[in-house]
Amino acid sequence: MKFDAEVVVVCPFCHKATTIKVVEEDYLAWKYDGALIQNVMYYLPSADREVLISGLCYECQDEMFHCPEDDEPDDIDDDCGFDPYEGCFTFDC
């Protein structure tokens, strides 16, 4: 696969420019022919595809969509019925 084009995208929030290397034919198929980006540019990381779709740079993506892998709270009293995934108590204590 030969990356033969570069797309420069300016973030609408922080105005940082991000350059994504693409296969020109795939980019044009997505941008102008209605192809799904995940189908024609499957080889790009999802963060790069998001830059192309929304214009958000990597840092702004992280600010907006960040979900820590260890979101499970450590100090939950399991006997109290709090469900951290539902965000509420399953019964009164």
SEDREN-515284 format. One record per residue: z, x, y of N, C-alpha, C in turn; residue in one letter. Coordinates in steps of 0.02 Angstrom, whole numbers. Each point is the difference from the previous one (the first is absolute). Layout:
N
     n.c3     n.c1     n.c2    ca.c3    ca.c1    ca.c2     c.c3     c.c1     c.c2   resn
        Z        X        Y        Z        X        Y        Z        X        Y      A
...
END
This chain:
93
     n.c3     n.c1     n.c2    ca.c3    ca.c1    ca.c2     c.c3     c.c1     c.c2   resn
        0       43      -59        0      -43       59        0       45       61      M
      -47      -14       44       -7       42       59       19      -40       62      K
       53       23       33       20      -30       63      -47       25       54      F
      -43      -43       24      -52       22       46        7      -29       71      D
       56      -32       13       11      -28       67       74        1       16      A
       15        2       64       68       -4       24        6      -59       48      E
       52      -40      -10       13      -57       44       63       16       39      V
       -4       -3       65       58       12       43       26      -67       24      V
       64      -12      -14       31      -64       18       59       14       47      V
        3      -37       55       55        9       48       50      -57      -11      V
       62       18      -12       53      -49      -14       11      -44       62      C
        1      -66      -10       10      -45       56       71        2       30      P
       47       30      -36       69        2       24       18       66       34      F
      -11       56      -35       20       64       27      -59       40       28      C
      -61      -24      -11      -61       31       25      -16       68      -31      H
       29       13      -58      -15       62      -36      -66      -10      -38      K
      -42       52        1      -63       -2      -36       10       25      -71      A
      -28      -36      -48        2       19      -70      -71        4      -25      T
      -16       54      -35      -66       10      -27        1      -10      -76      T
      -43      -44      -24       -5      -14      -72      -70       22      -23      I
       -1       41      -52      -64       21      -29      -21      -52      -52      K
      -62      -23        5      -25      -52      -44      -71       17      -25      V
      -21      -37      -50      -70        1      -20      -35      -52       45      V
      -48       23       38      -31      -43       52      -27      -66      -29      E
      -33        4      -57      -28      -61      -31       55      -51      -15      E
       57       24      -24       56      -45      -16       29      -30       64      D
        8       42       51       27      -24       63      -45      -56       29      Y
      -64       13        0      -47      -50       28        0      -64      -42      L
        6        6      -66        4      -60      -42       61      -41       17      A
       56       33       13       61      -37       19       -5      -28       70      W
      -19       42       47        1      -19       71      -51      -53       18      K
      -60        5      -30      -54      -44       23      -27      -48      -53      Y
       12       14      -64      -28      -42      -52       51      -46      -34      D
       63        4       20       50      -44      -27       31       21      -66      G
      -13       61      -22       31       24      -62       75        8       11      A
       38      -10      -53       73        9        4       16       75        1      L
       41       20       47       15       71        9       30       31      -63      I
       42      -37      -36       32       27      -60      -50        9      -56      Q
      -57      -34        4      -52        8      -51      -47       57       15      N
      -20        7       63      -48       52       16       32       67       18      V
       62       -1       24       34       63       16       65        6      -40      M
       -5      -16      -63       57        2      -46       30       70       -5      Y
      -38       50       16       21       70       -5       45       21       58      Y
        3      -40       53       44       16       56       70      -26      -14      L
       51       37       21       68      -27       -5        6      -65       40      P
       45      -43      -21        7      -64       35       18        9       74      S
       37       52       17       17       12       71      -63       16       40      A
      -47       36      -29      -63       14       35      -41      -64        9      D
       -1      -41      -51      -37      -64        6       33      -43       53      R
       66        1        5       35      -39       51      -17       25       70      E
       -8       66        8      -21       27       65      -67      -31       19      V
      -46       -3      -48      -66      -28       15        3      -75       15      L
       42      -36      -37        4      -73        8       35      -19       66      I
       59       26       10       42      -23       56        0       47       60      S
      -20       63      -12        3       49       54       67       34        6      G
       49      -21      -39       67       30        4        1       70      -29      L
       26       48       39        8       68      -26       55        0      -54      C
        7       55      -34       48        4      -56       72      -13       24      Y
       18       28       58       68       -8       25       15      -73       18      E
      -48      -33       32       10      -70       19        0      -45      -62      C
      -40       17      -51        3      -37      -63       69        5      -30      Q
       27       61        0       66       10      -29       53      -39       39      D
       -6       -2       66       47      -38       41       -3      -75      -16      E
      -62      -26       -9       -9      -72       -9       12      -23      -72      M
      -20       41      -48       -1      -23      -70       48       37      -45      F
       43       42       28       43       43      -41       47      -42      -43      H
       -1       14      -64       46      -31      -47       30       55      -43      C
       59       22       16       30       54      -40        4      -19      -73      P
      -12       49      -42        2      -13      -73       70      -17      -24      E
       49       25       36       70      -13      -22       32      -53       45      D
      -33      -56        6       25      -54       42       60      -36      -31      D
       15       13      -62       55      -36      -32       66       22       30      E
       37      -45       30       64       18       30       49       26      -52      P
       40       51       22       48       30      -46       68      -34        0      D
       16      -34       55       68      -25        8        5      -76       -8      D
      -41      -28      -41        2      -72      -12       52      -17      -52      I
       41      -49       15       49      -23      -48      -34      -48      -47      D
      -19       25      -59      -38      -41      -48       36      -63      -22      D
       66        1        2       39      -58      -21       -4      -57       51      D
      -23       16       61       -2      -49       53      -63      -43       -2      C
      -51       21      -37      -60      -41       -7      -54       15       51      G
        7       54       39      -52       16       49      -60       29      -35      F
      -58      -28       14      -62       25      -29      -38       37       54      D
       -2       68       -2      -33       38       54      -74      -13        4      P
      -31      -22      -53      -72      -14        1      -16      -68       29      Y
       47      -46       -3       -9      -65       29       29       -2       71      E
       45       47       15       30        3       66       52      -54       13      G
       28      -27      -53       49      -53        9       48       -1      -60      C
       53      -40        8       47       -8      -54      -25      -53      -48      F
        9       13      -64      -22      -49      -50       53      -53      -12      T
       63       15       20       53      -50       -4       56       22       47      F
       43      -45       17       55       16       46       55       38      -35      D
       31       47       35       55       39      -28       65      -38       11      C
END
